[in-house]
């Protein structure tokens, strides 16, 4: 957890130094949701094939709708199915 906290703080410091406006980080709830969505859920198949994302987690992580994710998947724009 300490590493995660350090990396988040460093990102904010770098953004401030680069002149990124604070409003970019205004929606803390959306940032937290995106960060959590990037974590794979635990599933029994993780040991067999490695971690993976369910549709809900993937759409949150990518910031797209379920329909957009479906189109990506069916137009070979996803890395795995």
C-alpha positions in Angstrom: 0.0 0.0 0.0 2.9 2.4 0.7 4.2 1.9 -2.8 0.8 2.7 -4.3 0.4 5.8 -2.1 3.9 7.0 -3.1 3.2 6.6 -6.8 -0.1 8.4 -6.6 1.6 11.3 -4.7 4.4 11.4 -7.2 2.0 11.6 -10.1 0.2 14.6 -8.5 3.6 16.3 -7.8 4.7 15.7 -11.4 1.4 17.0 -12.8 1.6 20.1 -10.7 5.2 20.7 -11.8 4.2 20.3 -15.4 1.4 22.9 -15.0 -1.5 20.5 -15.2 -4.5 22.3 -13.8 -5.9 21.0 -10.5 -9.4 20.7 -12.1 -8.1 17.6 -14.0 -8.1 15.8 -10.7 -11.3 17.3 -9.5 -13.4 14.1 -9.6 -11.6 12.1 -7.0 -14.4 9.5 -7.0 -14.0 8.8 -10.7 -10.2 8.5 -10.2 -10.6 6.1 -7.3 -13.2 4.0 -9.3 -10.8 3.8 -12.3 -7.9 2.7 -10.1 -9.9 0.0 -8.4 -11.3 -1.2 -11.7 -7.8 -1.8 -12.9 -7.4 -4.5 -10.2 -8.4 -7.9 -11.5 -11.0 -9.7 -9.4 -10.1 -13.0 -7.7 -11.5 -16.0 -9.5 -10.7 -19.7 -9.4 -9.5 -19.6 -13.0 -6.8 -17.1 -12.1 -4.5 -20.0 -11.1 -5.0 -21.7 -14.5 -4.9 -18.8 -17.0 -3.8 -15.8 -15.0 -5.8 -12.8 -13.8 -8.6 -11.4 -16.0 -11.3 -8.7 -16.0 -15.0 -9.2 -16.0 -17.0 -6.9 -18.3 -18.0 -4.6 -15.5 -14.4 -4.1 -14.4 -13.2 -3.7 -17.9 -15.7 -1.1 -18.9 -14.8 0.9 -15.8 -11.1 0.6 -16.4 -11.4 1.6 -20.0 -14.0 4.2 -19.4 -16.3 2.9 -22.1 -19.8 1.6 -22.2 -20.7 -2.0 -22.3 -21.7 -1.6 -26.0 -18.3 0.0 -26.8 -16.5 -2.8 -25.1 -18.6 -5.4 -27.0 -17.7 -3.7 -30.3 -14.0 -3.7 -29.4 -14.1 -7.3 -28.5 -15.9 -8.3 -31.7 -13.8 -6.2 -34.0 -10.5 -7.7 -32.7 -9.5 -4.6 -30.8 -9.2 -6.5 -27.5 -6.0 -8.3 -26.5 -7.8 -11.4 -25.3 -11.3 -12.9 -25.1 
